[in-house]
Amino acid sequence: MSARAVATGSINLGQGFPDRDGPAEVARAAADAILAGRGNQYPPGPGVPELRRAIAAHDERFWDLSYDPDNEILVTAGATEAIAAAMLALVEPGDEVIAFEPYYDSYAANIAMAGGVRVTVTLRPPDFRPDLAELVNAITGRTRLILLNSPHNPTGSVFSRDELAAIAALAVERDLLVVTDEVYEHLVFDGEHVPIAQFPGMRERTVSVSSAGKTFSFTGWKIGWVKASPELVTAVKTAKQFLTFVSGGPFQYAVAQALALPDEYYARLRDDLRAQRDLLVAELDEIGFEVYPPQGTYFVTADIKRLGYQDGVEFCMTLPDRAGVVAIPTAIFYDHPEAARGHVRFAFCKQPEVLTEALRRLSKLAG
């Protein structure tokens, strides 16, 4: 769909990347590292020590979680590689992996590459809450781990403390691992982000994944990380070393600096995105979409049926020609696409003037 946006000159509200770079001082730190020869050759396999220490300090600062930077943190080529390496390391052929659908599209591929069997638990509108009874029923003697994503892409749902406590209790009771994708940890507008590793019995069975791309608006740098017990990190590192080995040396030094930015940076990021969310939600509703306001991330899910359309895939394929805007049909993120046949996803990580112009174009659909 991003290629379609370029081909048609459309505004791209499909793929989730910002349309402006992150802090200038962080970009300068990357340039300075390159010019000083820091990271231009292979960095250490686990990641440069400065970044691993910065990740540990960040988690202590924001989430009151303590990780040993030498033995419990691994730097990866973005969160996508971190999740792939975790699946390859921890899932044996025939193991079942529970994922909440809709799910980020790499999850299905990662589970398949590991030889695992994907079992889905569906998040349903309007609130996209996890159905804990359905989760219990999905667990069998072959279940190996739960793949968790909160704040959740594409729905924007943020799992509550009580929901996470229940999932944690199940994981402990059934002796399951949890791989948790928390790349939107700082993009929560309603509610709070609660790392599942905080709950009793979870620290030693959770592989937590995050990255710099969404928090600092440098998605092309592909700097992600894994946090877990030494045994789990070692397992993930064993798989990861045969994927990319290492990556992004100079960028690692810059991200280390970014993680230490003051609280005001994180608050401004959240507040700016909340304003952009509110703009998009209000205007999509005015146009005639049925909108499901997200609690977090930078995506809005909307139903097209009120506008007289039924199929989200067909709607999104023709939308660039009809309105000069690109969106994503969320049915592609489901094993049971009928649950979201009329749903589409819009990204609001764009400048307000870009969103305003996209909404002006989308208003043609109301006629």
Secondary structure, DSSP 8 states (H G I E B T S, - for coil): -HHHHHHHT-EE-SS---SS---HHHHHHHHHHHHTTSSSS---TT--HHHHHHHHHHHHHHH-----TTTSEEEESHHHHHHHHHHHHH--TT-EEEEEES--THHHHHHHHTT-EEEEEE-BTTTTB--HHHHHHH--TTEEEEEEESS-TTT-----HHHHHHHHHHHHHHT-EEEEE-TTTT-BSSS----GGGSTTTTTTEEEEEESHHHHT-GGG--EEEE--HHHHHHHHHHHTTTTSS--HHHHHHHHHHHT--HHHHHHHHHHHHHHHHHHHHHHHHHT-EEE--SBTTEEEEE-GGGT---HHHHHHHHHHHHSEE-EEGGGG-SSGGGGTTEEEEE--S-HHHHHHHHHHHGGGG-
